[in-house]
Amino acid sequence: MNTDEFIKNLKFDENGLIPAIVQDSVSGKVLMLGYMNREAVEKTIETRKTWFYSRSRKTLWNKGETSGNYHNVLDILYDCDNDALLIKVIPHGPTCHTNNYSCFYRNIEGREGLEKNKSSILQELYEVIMERKRLNPENSYVAKKFKEGIDRILKKVGEEAGEVIIAAKNGNKEEISWEIADLIFHLLLILGFYDMSLDDIYDRLIERRK
């Protein structure tokens, strides 16, 4: 089914809109509910970023255009009645304008901060690494490693991998978690050295999952 056929099958309401639920493809958490007209659907498919129609401003808007907290669209599903969309994404930064991970961060009792995505720390950490690479500040461990070169980074990765093995053999769960965290950090240095992103890894994992 091509884009035109897909959109032709959708049932837009009397205002030419269709509700679109945005879901974190990794955590499965619902991030937001927006509305799309035909053009927003087309641009979302074309750019692989989420576009919506603002009912108050009567105009299209691109998620992350001003904040930088965009959605990388992986898949678009529609329901059995063809009148609602489910957009599976990898979010870059918080989705809600309140700086919360999800727009659904409160319950009926008024408690807040209920929806969190711990995995977002990987993207945050990667962005800090790339900033250190760009700015090259003094007394920065990351900047020092980049300056030393890939061989020193790989040597450190080998050391951390060995420490993971030792921790696992010891069976101490806290030690295991610390050592794996250290290994992941240094693996991110490899990505940063070659100007690769976490998307490169997500794509490979998604391919394997399929």
PABA-23061 format. One record per atom (N, C-alpha, C, O): x, y, z negated; residue in one letter. Coordinates in steps of 0.1 Angstrom, whole numbers, plus 5000, padded with zeros to 4 digits. Last residue first. Layout:
BEGIN
XYZa...
***
This chain:
BEGIN
513149204856k512249164867k512649024872k511948974881k515449224840r514149184834r513149144844r512349044842r517349314858r517449174852r516149134846r515749014847r516349564864e516449464874e516549324869e515949234874e516549674838i515249664844i515249564855i514349474857i519349684836l518549604827l517149574832l516649464831l519949864857r520449724858r519649634848r519349524852r518650094847d518250034860d518749894861d517949804866d520050144824y518650104823y518250044836y517449944835y522550204835i522450084827i520950044826i520649924827i521950444848d522650334855d522450204848d522350094854d520950604827d520050554837d520650434845d519950344850d523150684814l522450574808l521450514818l521050394817l525650754840s524650794830s523950664824s524150554829s529050844848m527850764849m526850804838m527250864829m531550954847d530351034850d529150954854d528350994863d533550794837y533250784852y532050864856y531550844867y533450874811f534650884818f534450884833f535050964841f530850794803g531150934804g532450964812g532551054820g531150514802l530150574811l530550724814l530550774825l533050504782i533350454796i532450514806i532850564816i531650604761l532850674765l533250634779l533650714788l529850394756l529350524762l530450614767l530350684777l531550224744l531050184757l530450314764l530650324776l531750354720h532950354728h532550304743h533250334752h529150314709f529750444711f530850444721f530950534730f529150034708i528250104717i528750244720i528750294731i530949984687l531249934701l530350014711l530850044722l529750104665d531050154670d531350114684d531850194692d527449944664a527250084666a528550144672a528550224681a528749704657i528049714670i527849854674i527949894685i529649774631e530649744642e529949744656e530649794665e527149814618w528149924619w529149894630w529449984638w525949564620s525349674625s526349794627s526249864638s527849404605i527549374619i526949504626i527349534637i527649514580e528949524587e528749494602e529349564610e525049434574e525349574574e526649594582e526749694590e525249154575k524349224585k524749374586k524749424596k527848934576n527349044568n526549144577n527149204586n529048714588g527548714585g527048824577g525948814572g531548674597n531348694583n529948684579n529648654567n531048674624k531548544618k531348554603k531048454596k530448934628a529448834630a529748704624a528948634619a532849054623a531749084614a530648984616a530048944606a534348954644i534748924630i533548944621i533348864612i533049064666i533148924665i533448884650i532848784645i533449334661v532049284661v532149134659v531349074652v536149354664e535649374651e534149324650e533749284639e536349304692g536949214682g536349224668g536149124662g535249544700a534549414704a535049304694a534349224690a537049724692e535749724686e535049594689e534249554680e539249654709e539349644694e538049644687e537849564678e538149714734g538549574731g538649554716g538249454710g537749984731v536549904733v536949754730v536149684723v540450064730k539550084719k538349994720k537849944709k541250004756k541849934745k541049944732k540949854725k539650174770l539350034772l540049954760l539449854755l540850414763i539450394760i539150244760i538450194751i543350384774r543250394760r541850374755r541550314744r542650374801d543350254795d543150264780d542950154774d541550624807i540650514807i541350394800i540650314793i542850894786g542650814799g541950694796g541650644785g543351104769e544250994769e544150894781e545050834785e541151264773k542451314777k543551204778k544451204786k539151114762f539151144776f540451184781f540851154792f540051124735k540050994742k539951014757k540650944765k539751394729k541051334728k541051204736k542051184744k536951424731a537851494741a539251434741a539851434751a536251264709v535851234723v536751294733v537151234742v537351404687y537751264690y537451224704y538251164711y538451724687s537351644691s537851504694s538751494703s540351924682n539951834671n538751744674n538051704665n539052154706e540152104698e539552014686e538452034682e536852064733p537152134721p538352074714p538551954715p535952024761n537251984757n537652064744n538752124744n533652074776l534152184768l535552154763l536352254761l533151824789r533051944796r533852064789r534552134795r533251634768k534151624780k534251754787k535251794792k531351734751r532751734746r533651714758r534751784758r529151674768e529451814764e530851824759e531551924763e529151394768m529451474781m529751624778m530451684785m528651344741i529851304747i530151384760i531351424761i526051454740v527051514731v528451474737v529351554738v524751274757e524751414760e525851484752e526451574757e524951034742y525651044755y525751194759y526751234764y523351094720l524751074718l525551084731l526651144732l520851114733e521351224726e522851214724e523651314726e520550854743q520650964752q521251084745q522051154752q520550724718l521550684728l521750804738l522850834741l518350814704i519650854699i520750824709i521750894710i516150694714s516550824721s517850874716s518450964722s515450484698s516350454709s516850584717s517750584724s513650574681k514950564676k515950544688k517150594687k511050764683n511750674692n513250674689n514050754693n508050794665k509450824666k510050724676k509550604677k505150904651e505650844663e507150884665e507451004667e504651054628l504450904628l505050834640l505350724639l504751324621g505951254623g505851104624g506751024621g502151374596e502851394609e504051314610e504451244600e498851334584r500251304583r500951314596r500351274607r496151364587g496951484588g498451464586g499251554587g494451164588e494751214575e495651334575e495951394564e494551084614i493351154610i493451204595i492651294591i497951154624n496851074622n495651144616n495751264614n500251274649r499451294636r498351194636r497851154646r501551254673y502351244661y501651264648y502251274637y501251244703f500451174693f501251154680f501651034677f503251334718c502151434715c501251374704c500551454698c506451224707s505151204714s504251314710s504351364699s508651354695y508851254705y507651224714y507651214726y508251704691n508051574686n508251474698n508051514710n508351964699n509651894698n509451764691n510451704686n505952064707t506252084693t507652024689t508052024678t505551964732h506152104731h506452144716h507152244714h506551624735c505651724730c506351864729c507551874726c508851464742t507751494752t506951614748t506551704756t512351504737p510951494732p509951534743p510251624751p514551344761g514251444751g512751424747g512051334752g513451194787h514751254784h514451374774h514051484778h511850884790p511851024786p513251074783p514051004777p511050684815i512150694806i512150844802i512550924811i507550574820v508750664822v509850624812v509650554803v504650494836k505650444828k506950514831k507450524842k501450604836i502750644841i503850594832i503950634820i498350514845l499350494835l500750514841l501050434850l495250684853l496650644857l497450614844l497150674834l491850624862a492850664852a494150604856a494250504862a490050514880d489850654876d490750694864d490450794857d489850254889n490550344897n490350494893n490550584901n488950064872d487950144878d488550254887d487750334893d491249944863c490349864871c489249944877c488649904888c493950194866d493050094859d492050034868d492050064880d497250194879y495850254878y494950144873y495150024875y500650284874l499650194874l498250264874l498150374869l503950344884i502650414882i501550304884i501450234894i507250354871d506150284877d504850364875d504750434865d509250534863l509650404868l508550334875l508750264885l510250874862v509150774864v509650644870v510350644880v511651044837n512050964848n511050854851n510950764843n510651354825h510351214825h510851144838h510651204849h512551614807y511751554818y511451404816y512051344807y513251854791n512851724786n511951654796n510751644794n513852104800g514852004803g514451864798g515151764801g512052314797s512652254785s513852164788s514752144780s511152374823t511752474815t512452424803t513552484799t510552114833e511052224842e511652334834e512752394839e509251924819g510751944817g511352054825g512552074825g506851854842k507251824828k508851834828k509551764835k505552104862n506551984862n507051964848n507652064842n502352194872w503552214864w504252084863w503751974862w499952384891l500752264889l501852294879l502352404879l497152564877t498352554885t499052424882t498852364871t495352674858k494952644872k496052634881k496052684892k495752704832r496452804840r496052784855r496352864864r494052504822s493852644817s494552744826s493952854828s494752274834r493352314836r493152454831r492252524835r497552204853s497052274841s495652324843s495452404851s498451894865y497652014868y497152074855y496452014847y501851764866f500451764861f499751894866f500351984871f504451534873w503751654876w502351654871w501651544872w507351354864t505951374862t505551524865t506151614861t509451224891k509351304878k507851334877k507051344886k509651124916r509851034904r510051114891r510651064882r508951274938t510151314930t510551224919t511651234914t506751134949e507851174957e509151204949e510251164953e505051094927i505550974935i506751014943i507750944943i504551354920t505151254910t505751134917t506751094913t503451464943k504751514938k505451414928k506651404928k500951314943e501951304954e503351344950e504351284953e499851404919v500151264921v501151244932v502151164931v499551674925a500451634914a500851484915a501951454912a497751664946e499051714948e500051674937e501151644940e495451564933r496051494944r497551534946r498351454947r495951634898n495151644910n495951564921n496951514918n496051504865m496751524878m495651544889m494651484889m496551564831y495651554842y496351584855y497151674856y497851374803g497751494811g496751464822g496151354823g498951264772l497851254782l497851384790l497751494784l501951104760m501051224762m499951184772m499951074778m503150864751l503850994749l502851114751l502951214743l502950554736v502250654744v502750794741v502850834729v505550324736k504850424729k504150514739k504750544749k507350144746g505950114748g505050214742g503750204742g510050174747s509450154734s507950104735s507450044726s510450184776v511350114767v510650074754v510549954750v508650354788s508750214793s509650124784s509550004785s506350554773d507750524772d507950374777d507450284770d503650674792q504150574783q505650554784q506150544795q500950884798v502350864800v502950784789v502650804777v497950884816i498550844803i500050824806i500450744815i496051104832a497251024834a497851004820a498251104814a492851154848p493651154836p494851064838p494750954844p492351354877i492351214871i493251214859i494351274859i490351594894l491451554885l491251414881l490151354881l488351734908g489451684916g490651634907g491751634911g486151784894n487151894895n488351854902n489351924903n484851544893e484251654900e485151774902e484851854911e487751314894d486451364889d485951484897d486551514907d488951064916f489151194909f487751244905f486751214911f489850754920k488550824918k488850954910k488850944897k492050624945l491750684932l490450764932l490050814942l492450554971n491650464963n491350514949n490450464942n494050754981k492650744986k491850654978k490650674977k496450694969i495750804964i494250804969i493350844962i497150454984f497050454970f496150564964f495250544957f497250565010e496250455007e496050454992e494850434987e499450735007d498150785011d497050685008d495950725003d501550565000t501050664991t499650714995t498850734986t500750215010n501450345010n500850445001n499850424995n500949885000m500050005000m500950125000m501750144991m
***
